[in-house]
Amino acid sequence: MQRSKVNGMTVQEALADADGDIAALVYTKEDRPDLVLWSFARHLADAGRRPCGLIQFRDRSRGGSPGRVLIVENWQVVDVANKRGATGDGQCRLDADWLDRMGAQAVASIRRGVDAVIVNRFGPLEANGRGFSAAITAASETRTPLIVAVPEFEFRRWTRFSSGMTVKLSCDIDKALDWWRRISSCASSVAGSSASSSEVHGA
């Protein structure tokens, strides 16, 4: 496994200091992580928050492309299916080079300041330092909450990738929102404490 670095830190070093800001939404073949992530993104946007990232649609029962993706920042749906026609569970169904570019854009958005990051899937690209690997590191370094869909069969590799320093969620919107509320509450408490400390020192 290649170790992606941002500002000299590896993914493992950054996640070790993440304090629960990173959540893995673990799903099986019967689950619809895309619907959970879409509902999560919609909840944040309706509350005036600024999420970024990708959501990969997975409902092919209606003949839809396996490469349909929602770009969360602008709510644009695009088709970026892997032209090589990858099929197996361990294969990436999206264009790898495009995912690399979107991962780089996510890093830039995180540095500028967003409220949350949504990653469509942890897979072989991220495990090898590509895709959204650097975005995961950047989110950890900046304490930006990030939720990533992780297939159940990839959870062991995700645990190695993150050194086990993340929150595990079942594929359920209520679980995702509970995690978000906890993270938001902690962030508000820290911000309040910092403001109080500044007032005391400035008095």
Rosetta silent file (secondary structure, phi, psi, omega in degrees, C-alpha in Angstrom):
SEQUENCE: MQRSKVNGMTVQEALADADGDIAALVYTKEDRPDLVLWSFARHLADAGRRPCGLIQFRDRSRGGSPGRVLIVENWQVVDVANKRGATGDGQCRLDADWLDRMGAQAVASIRRGVDAVIVNRFGPLEANGRGFSAAITAASETRTPLIVAVPEFEFRRWTRFSSGMTVKLSCDIDKALDWWRRISSCASSVAGSSASSSEVHGA
SCORE:     score description
SCORE:     0.000 S_00000001
   1 L     0.000  127.690  175.293    0.000    0.000    0.000 S_00000001
   2 L   -78.157  144.131 -179.273    1.293    3.422   -0.968 S_00000001
   3 L  -104.168  108.496  179.518    0.995    6.030    1.772 S_00000001
   4 L   -68.998  141.425  179.625   -0.489    9.272    0.546 S_00000001
   5 E  -124.111  140.939  172.220    0.982   12.386    2.138 S_00000001
   6 E  -132.135  125.614 -177.242   -0.393   15.892    2.586 S_00000001
   7 L    53.616   35.139  175.430    1.836   18.500    4.224 S_00000001
   8 L    82.814   -3.153 -179.157    4.278   15.738    5.110 S_00000001
   9 E  -101.801  140.464  173.322    1.739   13.648    7.043 S_00000001
  10 E   -81.106  165.031  176.018    0.634   10.144    6.065 S_00000001
  11 H   -55.524  -45.385 -176.751   -3.019    9.123    6.144 S_00000001
  12 H   -62.625  -40.683  179.250   -2.324    6.994    9.210 S_00000001
  13 H   -65.538  -39.896 -179.215   -0.647    9.862   11.082 S_00000001
  14 H   -69.927  -44.219 -176.871   -3.493   12.255   10.310 S_00000001
  15 H   -69.145  -26.673  178.994   -6.284    9.817   11.180 S_00000001
  16 L   -63.437  -16.804 -177.948   -4.637    8.908   14.466 S_00000001
  17 L  -116.847   23.743 -170.262   -5.474   12.447   15.576 S_00000001
  18 L   -84.515  -18.850  176.921   -8.952   12.681   14.015 S_00000001
  19 L    54.458   39.786  175.130  -11.073   12.450   17.226 S_00000001
  20 L    79.495    8.407 -179.861  -14.014   10.743   15.494 S_00000001
  21 L   -73.753  -15.763 -179.394  -14.258   13.297   12.685 S_00000001
  22 E  -108.419  127.377 -179.264  -13.974   10.482   10.110 S_00000001
  23 E  -124.263  135.768  175.624  -16.839    7.971    9.779 S_00000001
  24 E  -100.782  117.665  176.677  -17.018    4.794    7.697 S_00000001
  25 E   -89.727   98.045 -172.193  -20.537    4.009    6.463 S_00000001
  26 E   -87.417  128.689 -174.105  -20.213    0.237    6.117 S_00000001
  27 E  -133.102  157.093  175.979  -22.620   -1.406    3.695 S_00000001
  28 L  -108.286 -179.941  179.832  -23.529   -4.791    2.221 S_00000001
  29 L   -63.236  -25.853 -178.142  -24.888   -5.693   -1.223 S_00000001
  30 L   -82.505  -13.223 -175.965  -28.422   -5.277    0.095 S_00000001
  31 L   -87.143  164.008  175.435  -27.822   -1.705    1.303 S_00000001
  32 L  -123.737   78.563 -179.732  -28.130    1.595   -0.594 S_00000001
  33 H   -61.014  -27.940  179.114  -25.296    3.796    0.678 S_00000001
  34 H   -62.362  -40.854  179.626  -25.997    6.253   -2.139 S_00000001
  35 H   -68.955  -37.788  177.487  -29.451    7.032   -0.732 S_00000001
  36 H   -64.173  -46.874 -179.164  -28.054    7.408    2.787 S_00000001
  37 H   -67.092  -36.801  178.312  -25.303    9.763    1.596 S_00000001
  38 H   -63.919  -45.671  178.402  -27.742   11.714   -0.589 S_00000001
  39 H   -62.119  -38.614  178.448  -30.112   12.201    2.372 S_00000001
  40 H   -63.494  -47.804  179.743  -27.154   13.206    4.532 S_00000001
  41 H   -62.924  -40.781 -179.973  -25.949   15.765    1.973 S_00000001
  42 H   -63.963  -40.213  178.802  -29.486   17.104    1.512 S_00000001
  43 H   -61.243  -45.370 -179.185  -29.876   17.503    5.296 S_00000001
  44 H   -65.047  -45.529 -178.560  -26.646   19.498    5.510 S_00000001
  45 H   -63.016  -42.151  179.590  -27.474   21.684    2.518 S_00000001
  46 H   -64.947  -25.618  179.059  -30.987   22.422    3.819 S_00000001
  47 L   -88.450    5.615  178.953  -29.420   23.475    7.133 S_00000001
  48 L    83.763   12.007  177.947  -27.173   25.965    5.326 S_00000001
  49 L   -84.937  165.782 -176.827  -24.042   23.824    5.578 S_00000001
  50 L  -119.261   89.720  175.639  -21.466   23.423    2.813 S_00000001
  51 E   -86.950  157.085  172.415  -20.691   19.784    1.977 S_00000001
  52 E  -137.277  169.563  178.110  -18.383   18.684   -0.827 S_00000001
  53 E   123.395 -158.693 -175.770  -17.487   15.357   -2.382 S_00000001
  54 E  -132.725  150.957  170.071  -19.186   12.677   -4.485 S_00000001
  55 E  -130.158  123.437 -178.904  -22.141   10.308   -4.284 S_00000001
  56 E   -97.348  118.771 -179.793  -22.179    7.317   -6.637 S_00000001
  57 L   -73.436  140.534 -171.998  -25.666    6.131   -7.586 S_00000001
  58 L  -123.054    6.020 -178.500  -26.099    2.359   -7.348 S_00000001
  59 L   -88.882   98.417  179.383  -29.633    1.629   -8.596 S_00000001
  60 L  -100.891    6.877 -178.801  -29.147   -0.222  -11.870 S_00000001
  61 L   -66.950  -20.274 -179.862  -32.556   -1.932  -11.769 S_00000001
  62 L  -102.270   16.693  178.400  -33.872    0.795  -14.088 S_00000001
  63 L    80.361   15.775 -179.264  -31.074    0.416  -16.599 S_00000001
  64 L   -73.874  157.542  179.430  -29.039    3.300  -15.203 S_00000001
  65 L   -73.844  141.263  175.942  -25.295    3.560  -15.729 S_00000001
  66 L   -70.730   -5.593 -178.228  -23.037    2.315  -12.902 S_00000001
  67 L  -103.316   12.534  178.955  -21.008    5.494  -13.482 S_00000001
  68 E   -75.547  125.588 -174.832  -23.647    8.075  -12.530 S_00000001
  69 E  -133.442  140.662  172.923  -22.212   10.355   -9.848 S_00000001
  70 E   -98.480  123.549  172.460  -23.505   13.414   -8.001 S_00000001
  71 E   -85.217  110.610 -167.603  -20.952   16.191   -7.454 S_00000001
  72 L   -63.903  -36.458 -175.184  -22.142   17.441   -4.076 S_00000001
  73 L   -61.311  -34.858 -179.000  -20.809   21.008   -4.275 S_00000001
  74 L  -121.803    5.735  178.548  -22.990   21.927   -7.255 S_00000001
  75 L    56.939   34.500  177.670  -25.549   19.063   -7.238 S_00000001
  76 E   -95.446  133.831  177.468  -24.546   18.157  -10.787 S_00000001
  77 E   -99.639  127.177  179.815  -25.034   14.557  -11.977 S_00000001
  78 E  -129.075  161.667  177.535  -22.398   13.252  -14.406 S_00000001
  79 E  -113.204  113.190 -177.243  -21.614    9.885  -15.991 S_00000001
  80 L  -129.855   47.856 -179.075  -17.997    8.819  -15.520 S_00000001
  81 E   -63.056  145.315  175.819  -18.140    5.058  -15.980 S_00000001
  82 L   -63.254  117.184 -176.644  -14.835    3.224  -16.299 S_00000001
  83 L   -64.938  -18.207  178.741  -14.403    2.817  -20.058 S_00000001
  84 L   -80.769   -5.729  174.867  -12.594   -0.470  -19.456 S_00000001
  85 L    69.985   43.849  178.893  -15.835   -1.882  -18.119 S_00000001
  86 L   -59.363  143.972 -174.824  -14.678   -3.058  -14.690 S_00000001
  87 L  -126.603  -50.959 -171.321  -17.082   -5.524  -13.162 S_00000001
  88 L   -59.171  162.406 -178.453  -16.037   -7.398  -10.002 S_00000001
  89 L   -57.307  -31.988 -178.273  -16.756   -6.122   -6.485 S_00000001
  90 L   -84.542   -1.501 -176.215  -13.112   -5.195   -6.040 S_00000001
  91 L   -93.907  148.931  176.052  -13.017   -3.202   -9.281 S_00000001
  92 L   -84.072  123.952 -179.159  -13.559    0.554   -9.611 S_00000001
  93 L   -87.329   -5.988 -179.548  -16.575    1.247  -11.823 S_00000001
  94 E  -106.505  158.518  179.553  -15.648    4.926  -12.232 S_00000001
  95 L   -63.967  119.332 -173.688  -12.946    6.533  -14.342 S_00000001
  96 H   -64.629  -41.816 -179.567   -9.816    6.469  -12.157 S_00000001
  97 H   -65.068  -38.976  177.178   -8.181    9.568  -13.631 S_00000001
  98 H   -63.518  -41.123  178.388  -11.375   11.566  -13.141 S_00000001
  99 H   -63.736  -37.433  175.807  -11.541   10.399   -9.521 S_00000001
 100 H   -59.600  -44.174 -179.686   -7.950   11.554   -9.019 S_00000001
 101 H   -66.015  -41.179  179.371   -8.915   15.009  -10.297 S_00000001
 102 H   -67.644  -34.599  176.155  -12.016   15.156   -8.122 S_00000001
 103 H   -63.259  -41.107  178.130   -9.952   14.077   -5.122 S_00000001
 104 H   -65.383  -38.795  176.715   -7.552   16.968   -5.775 S_00000001
 105 H   -64.604  -37.624  178.477  -10.492   19.365   -6.061 S_00000001
 106 H   -63.957  -40.116  177.230  -11.844   18.076   -2.754 S_00000001
 107 H   -59.341  -44.745  179.663   -8.488   18.793   -1.083 S_00000001
 108 H   -62.881  -41.191  179.230   -8.642   22.374   -2.394 S_00000001
 109 H   -64.496  -40.145  178.829  -12.222   22.777   -1.139 S_00000001
 110 H   -63.081  -42.789  179.763  -11.251   21.448    2.292 S_00000001
 111 H   -64.507  -35.901  178.331   -8.357   23.919    2.488 S_00000001
 112 H   -72.154  -31.145  178.974  -10.699   26.785    1.544 S_00000001
 113 L   118.215  106.457  171.862  -13.210   25.635    4.159 S_00000001
 114 L  -130.497  166.934 -177.342  -16.239   23.325    3.936 S_00000001
 115 L   -89.903  -24.469 -179.316  -18.450   21.886    6.655 S_00000001
 116 E  -162.752  155.397  178.189  -18.277   18.223    5.631 S_00000001
 117 E  -121.780  135.816  179.317  -16.819   15.868    3.031 S_00000001
 118 E  -119.811  122.593 -178.872  -18.697   12.961    1.452 S_00000001
 119 E  -111.979  125.813 -172.584  -16.718   10.206   -0.285 S_00000001
 120 L   -60.767  -33.177 -176.176  -18.649    7.878   -2.574 S_00000001
 121 L  -172.084  139.616  168.432  -16.595    4.763   -1.774 S_00000001
 122 L   -91.974  127.838 -178.207  -13.347    3.541   -0.272 S_00000001
 123 L  -151.307 -161.043 -176.820  -11.721    1.136   -2.688 S_00000001
 124 H   -57.629  -35.962  179.949   -8.481    0.051   -4.373 S_00000001
 125 H   -59.599  -51.700 -178.272   -7.652    3.575   -5.583 S_00000001
 126 H   -64.289  -38.715  179.932   -7.663    5.045   -2.068 S_00000001
 127 H   -62.132  -23.988 -179.564   -5.831    2.041   -0.650 S_00000001
 128 L  -107.065   21.857  173.187   -3.048    2.783   -3.143 S_00000001
 129 L    81.715   14.300 -179.410   -2.838    6.512   -2.459 S_00000001
 130 L  -114.264 -167.246  177.376   -5.082    7.695   -5.303 S_00000001
 131 L    58.745 -122.665 -177.286   -8.674    8.906   -5.624 S_00000001
 132 L   -99.014   17.353 -179.537   -9.803   10.564   -2.401 S_00000001
 133 H   -58.132  -48.844 -179.092   -6.876    9.367   -0.285 S_00000001
 134 H   -67.007  -31.743  178.128   -5.329   12.844    0.011 S_00000001
 135 H   -66.889  -37.292  177.351   -8.766   14.362    0.712 S_00000001
 136 H   -63.362  -42.474  177.304   -9.218   11.977    3.633 S_00000001
 137 H   -63.317  -45.557 -179.090   -5.852   13.096    4.993 S_00000001
 138 H   -62.280  -40.263  178.250   -6.687   16.780    4.473 S_00000001
 139 H   -63.226  -39.810  178.783  -10.028   16.379    6.255 S_00000001
 140 H   -63.887  -44.902 -177.641   -8.257   14.728    9.190 S_00000001
 141 H   -64.960  -35.001 -175.975   -5.646   17.479    9.431 S_00000001
 142 L   -96.858    4.512 -178.273   -8.232   20.267    9.332 S_00000001
 143 L    59.458   33.885  176.698  -10.764   18.529   11.609 S_00000001
 144 L   -89.986  121.453 -179.988  -13.304   18.588    8.786 S_00000001
 145 L   -57.067  135.669  179.856  -15.963   15.870    9.291 S_00000001
 146 E  -136.675  134.150  175.896  -15.799   13.246    6.549 S_00000001
 147 E  -121.616  132.312 -176.068  -18.081   10.289    5.861 S_00000001
 148 E  -130.897  134.346  175.875  -17.044    7.581    3.412 S_00000001
 149 E   -76.404  127.809 -178.507  -18.981    4.580    2.116 S_00000001
 150 E  -126.036  116.699  175.989  -17.000    1.396    2.763 S_00000001
 151 E   -59.187  144.671 -178.407  -18.114   -1.977    1.332 S_00000001
 152 H   -55.659  -38.491 -178.176  -18.246   -4.630    4.026 S_00000001
 153 H   -72.175  -12.169  178.165  -15.674   -6.731    2.143 S_00000001
 154 H  -101.415    0.022 -172.446  -13.288   -3.726    2.149 S_00000001
 155 H   -64.685  -35.765  178.682  -13.646   -2.907    5.848 S_00000001
 156 H   -64.101  -41.943  178.323  -10.536   -4.825    6.887 S_00000001
 157 H   -67.393  -37.483  175.856   -8.477   -2.938    4.305 S_00000001
 158 H   -61.061  -40.968  179.977  -10.082    0.349    5.461 S_00000001
 159 H   -62.547  -40.669  176.136   -9.079   -0.488    9.039 S_00000001
 160 H   -66.150  -43.130 -179.347   -5.471   -0.999    7.931 S_00000001
 161 H   -59.525  -41.773 -175.247   -5.606    2.194    5.867 S_00000001
 162 H   -99.174    1.332 -175.897   -6.932    4.244    8.802 S_00000001
 163 L    57.872   25.680  176.628   -5.167    2.318   11.578 S_00000001
 164 L    72.185   11.350 -173.707   -8.622    1.754   13.065 S_00000001
 165 L   -95.430   43.153  179.139   -8.877    5.398   14.163 S_00000001
 166 L  -137.438  167.867  179.133  -12.335    6.107   12.712 S_00000001
 167 E   -89.136  137.660  176.913  -15.998    5.674   13.623 S_00000001
 168 E  -102.538  125.265  179.441  -17.907    2.711   12.133 S_00000001
 169 E  -118.270  144.020  170.546  -21.535    3.375   11.156 S_00000001
 170 E   -75.672  160.993 -173.619  -24.176    1.002    9.853 S_00000001
 171 L   -78.638   77.354 -173.579  -25.726    1.998    6.518 S_00000001
 172 L  -148.552  132.386 -176.809  -28.580    4.040    8.002 S_00000001
 173 H   -63.332  -35.895  179.608  -29.382    7.747    7.688 S_00000001
 174 H   -63.699  -38.836  177.825  -30.274    8.045   11.379 S_00000001
 175 H   -65.195  -41.287  179.407  -26.850    6.686   12.346 S_00000001
 176 H   -63.875  -42.614 -179.377  -25.160    9.135    9.983 S_00000001
 177 H   -70.848  -34.169  175.474  -27.123   12.081   11.374 S_00000001
 178 H   -61.283  -44.352  177.509  -26.455   11.006   14.975 S_00000001
 179 H   -60.746  -45.054 -179.287  -22.730   11.005   14.177 S_00000001
 180 H   -60.229  -42.750 -179.425  -23.034   14.442   12.547 S_00000001
 181 H   -64.989  -38.926  178.297  -24.842   15.879   15.580 S_00000001
 182 H   -64.485  -45.462  179.619  -22.166   14.540   17.927 S_00000001
 183 H   -63.389  -43.906 -179.046  -19.377   15.976   15.797 S_00000001
 184 H   -65.052  -39.505  179.810  -21.173   19.315   15.426 S_00000001
 185 H   -64.419  -42.458  178.737  -21.871   19.499   19.145 S_00000001
 186 H   -64.674  -41.641 -179.798  -18.216   18.853   19.987 S_00000001
 187 H   -64.139  -39.597  179.460  -17.069   21.461   17.472 S_00000001
 188 H   -66.096  -38.768  179.584  -19.499   24.028   18.920 S_00000001
 189 H   -64.858  -42.565  179.271  -18.269   23.317   22.447 S_00000001
 190 H   -64.402  -42.769 -179.835  -14.638   23.770   21.408 S_00000001
 191 H   -63.915  -40.202  178.925  -15.469   26.998   19.568 S_00000001
 192 H   -64.812  -40.723  179.137  -17.356   28.294   22.610 S_00000001
 193 H   -65.101  -40.012  179.821  -14.480   27.476   24.940 S_00000001
 194 H   -64.602  -41.191 -179.381  -11.998   29.200   22.625 S_00000001
 195 H   -65.479  -41.443  179.568  -14.173   32.318   22.458 S_00000001
 196 H   -63.954  -41.038  179.678  -14.506   32.439   26.251 S_00000001
 197 H   -63.976  -38.610  179.751  -10.746   32.032   26.675 S_00000001
 198 H   -66.275  -38.542  179.900  -10.113   34.884   24.236 S_00000001
 199 H   -65.738  -40.044 -179.917  -12.500   37.158   26.111 S_00000001
 200 H   -63.908  -45.519 -178.204  -10.769   36.406   29.425 S_00000001
 201 H   -70.822  -24.802 -178.499   -7.315   37.081   28.006 S_00000001
 202 H   -87.971   -9.472 -177.026   -8.518   40.203   26.282 S_00000001
 203 L   -72.639    0.000    0.000  -10.149   41.645   29.400 S_00000001
